[in-house]
Amino acid sequence: MFSMKKIAVLFAAVLMTVSFCSCTANKEKNDGAGKVPSKQDADKVENVTSPEKDTDKAGADTLTKKEVDALAAVALEKLSVIPEYPAGYPTLDDVVSQYKKATEAIGWIVGTELVATDADYTYQAYDMKYYKVLPDCYLGTKAAGKNPDAEMLIYNKKTFEAYLATLISADEASDYILDITDSFEIPRFVESKNGELYALPYAFPAAGYGEEDTYELKANDDGSYTLSVTYDILDENDEVERQGVYNVKYVQKDGRWVFENFRVVKQH
């Protein structure tokens, strides 16, 4: 298993040479394919730390900073509400569902998952073209962009962090948001001048793993739970070579059920 720093180096190298799918909202662009630009082909900008808007949609514009802040404030209020957990919670299905959401969201950061974006709005930074993150991107790449009234909307890094904190411990969510800029030579996410979140529209799923995992939920004496995830590790012929097991703790913190010491198992 590679560290976040090693993933960053690998991601930066692979980003220049690999083709992958670009997910967008308009005209079902989520199923389209695009080629990752090389360092030489990337559009150049004089100040890569202050990306400028470069919209492909004539006459259109992104939100103002005041509008972004207002929308983010509403989203943060919704994200701060602790669910009323039903009797008998958590069940295996409950925990597995949250595990998959956490794997997806953190996968956006480490580069194993594709975040849903709108290709009509782009920013240049780090010699790369970033695409506007769809606020309801957490619904999945195919469903994103179709529910503007969704309960959880991601507008900027603060709302991204708040969304993560509904899945994993708040301290870890904060650390992951810091890693967006501090641990990657080419960050996966940037914020525009008006505060909106933009992402690189590429991902590189880890190879060498089976697609289907199995799960087991065990209750602990301290009131927490442990989710055991069993996954297949494949050989060079895509045959099962052995199995791996990942145990992650599921705890109730400040009234909210979250994962503790969470990591994405299937990494590069």
N, C-alpha and C positions, 0 to 999 in steps of 0.2 A: 504493500500500500504506500502510495506516494504522499508526501506532505503537501500542504497548500502551496508552499514556495516552489516545489518541484513541478506541481501541476501548472503553476504560472509560467515557468520556463517552457514546459512542453506545449502549453496552450499557445504561447507567443510564436513558437516555431511552427506548429502545425497550422496555425491560423493563416500563414502566408502561402500554404500549398494545397490545402484540402478543400474539396467541394462539398457543399451540404445544402440542405433545404432552408430557404428563407420564408419565414411565416409572416403573413400579413393579414389584415382584416378585410380590405376592400376586394370585391369581385372574387371571393374565395381564394385569395392569394396565399392562404395558409398551406395549400397543397402544391405551390409552385416551387421550382428548383432554381438555385442561383449558384454562381461560382464565387468562391472566396477570392477577393482581390489579393494580388501579390503586393509586397512592399513597394515594388517599382511602379505598379499600375495604380496604386492608391492616389486619389486626388490630394495635392499638397496644399497646406495652409501655412500661413506665416506664424500663427500663434496657436499651437495645438492644445494649449491648456485653456483657451477661451473659445470653444466651438461656436461657429456662427450658423444661423439657420440657413438651410438650402432646400427649400421646399420644391417638390416637383408638381404640386397642385397649384395651378395659376389662380391668383386672386384669393387663395386661402391663407389662413394664418393660424398659428397655435394660440393657446390661451395666454393672457397676460400673467405676470407674476402674481398680481393681486387675485386674479381668478383661480390660479393654481393653488395659492395659499388657502383660499376660501374653500375650495373643493377638498383639499387635503385635510382641513380642519374637520369637515363633516365626516370624512372617511376615518380619521383618527378617533373620532368620538364613537363611531360604530365599532371599530376594531377594539376599542377599550372595554366594550361590554362583555362581561363574563357570561357564557351560556348557562342556562338553567338545565343542568344535566338530569336526565330522567332516572327513575329508579332502576337499579341494576347496571348502571353505567360504571365502568366501560365494558363493552363486549369485545370479542375478537374483531368483529367487523368494524367497530368504532375505531379501534386502535390502528388497524391495518389501513383504513381510509386516511387517517391522519398521517401515518407513516409515508404513504405514497405522496401526499401533498407536500410533506417536508422534503422528501427526496427530490421532488420536482423543483421546489423553490430554491433549495440550496444547489441543485444541479444547474440552475440558471447562473449561479455565481461561479461555480467551479468548471463550467463549460460542458457538462454532460447532457444538459437539457436545453431545448430551444424555447425561448420566451416569445410570446405572441407580440408582434409589432405591427405598426402601420408604416408601410414603405413610402407613403406620400409625404412624410415628414422626416427629414434627415438632418443630421449634424455631422460636421467633420471634426475629428479630434484624434490625436495620436496617429495621424496619417491614415485613419480609417473612417469609414462611413457608418454612423450609428443611426438606428431607426427608432422612432417614437414607440415607447412601450404602451400597449393598450391597457387602460386602467383595470379592466376585468381579465387580465392575462392569466390570473390564477385559475380560471375556469378550464384551462387547457388550450392548446394551440388551435384546435378546430372550432371550439365554442367561443373563444375570446372575441370581443368586439361586437357581440350580439346581445349583450345585456347591460346597458348603461345604468340600470337601476339596481345592479347587484349589490349585495350587502357589504362586500369588501372590495374596495377599489384602490389600486396602487397608482399614485400620481408622482411621487418623488421618493427620495431615499427614506424619509421619515415614515411614510406610509408603507414602504417596502419592509422596513424594520418592524413596524407594528404588525404587519401581516405575519412575518416570521415568528413574532412573539406569541401568536395564537397557536403555533405548531411546536416550537421548541422553547427552552427557557429564555427569558428576556435578556439575560447577560450574554448568552450565546448568540442571540439574534443581533445584538449590538456589535459583537465581535465580527460576525459575518459581514455586516454592512461596512465596517471599517476595512475588512479585507477586500472589499470591492475596489478600493483605490490604493490601499497600502501594500497588498500582497501580489498584485499583478502588474507586470511590465506594460501590458496593454489591458486596461481595465475592461471588464465586460459591460459596465454601465457608466454613463456620465449623466450629469444634470445640465440642462441648457441654462441660459442666462435667466430665463423666467422660472426655472426650478423644475421643469418637467423631466421625467426620467427617459433616457434613451439607452438602447442596448445594441450590441453587435448581433446581427441577425443570423448567427451561425452557432452550431453546437457540434460536439464531437463525442457521440456516445461511446462509452468504453466497450472495447471488443473483448472477446474471450469469456463471456458469461452467458449462461442460459437465460431465456426470457421469462420463464415461470419460476416464481419463488414459492416456498411454503412457509406458513406462519404458525406460531404457537404462543399463547398468552398464559403467563404464570403469575399468580398473586404472591406478593412478598409479605413477610411478617410485619413490615413497617407501614403497610397500607398502600405501597406502590405496586407496580406491576413490571414484569419484564417481558418484552416482546422478542421472541427468538425468530430470526429470519434465516432460513436455509436456502442457499442458492448454489447453482451448478457452476463450476469452473471448467471451461472447455479447453481441449488441446488444439493444436494447429489444424486438425482436421474437423474441428467443431464437434468433436465427440466429448462426452462428459469424462473428464479426467479425475475429478474429485469434487467434493462438496465443501462449501464454507458455511460457517454459522456466525451470524452477527446478533449479539444480545444488546438491546437498548432498553434503558429504564424509562418507564412512563409514570410520572409523578404529578401530584396536585400541588401547585404553587400559587399562593394568593388566590385560591379558588378556581384556578384554571388548570385543566389537565394538559400537560406538555411533555415532550421528550427531553431527557437530560443527557448531556454528552453525546449529542446526535452527530452522525457523520454519514456521508453518502458512501455506501459500500462499493458499488461498482464504478470505480474510477479508472483513469488511464494507467 
